[in-house]
């Protein structure tokens, strides 16, 4: 006789087809930033925190 693993280790959704299993939330690539030029809060995946409007106007933020 084979021992069954503990119920707490069993995946409760293993018998369901993939399309009905609950999906794990994907981590967003976006981050919330505040533009140092105008103070606008927005979500971006860019490396810079300067918003498109300030970048278009040529705002440059100098770091000390």
C-alpha positions, 0 to 999 in steps of 0.5 A: 500500500502506497502512502498518499501525500498530505492534502495540504501539498496537493494542488486543488486545481490539478484536475481542472483543464488549464483554461478553467484553472485560476491564473496567477496575477502577472507582475506589472512592468509599470511603475508609478512615478511623479514627474520632477518637472511638472509634478504629474503622477503617472504609470510608466515602464520607461527608465526616466521619470520625466513625462512625455510633455516635459520631455517634449518641452526640453525640461532637463532635471539636473542631479547634484 
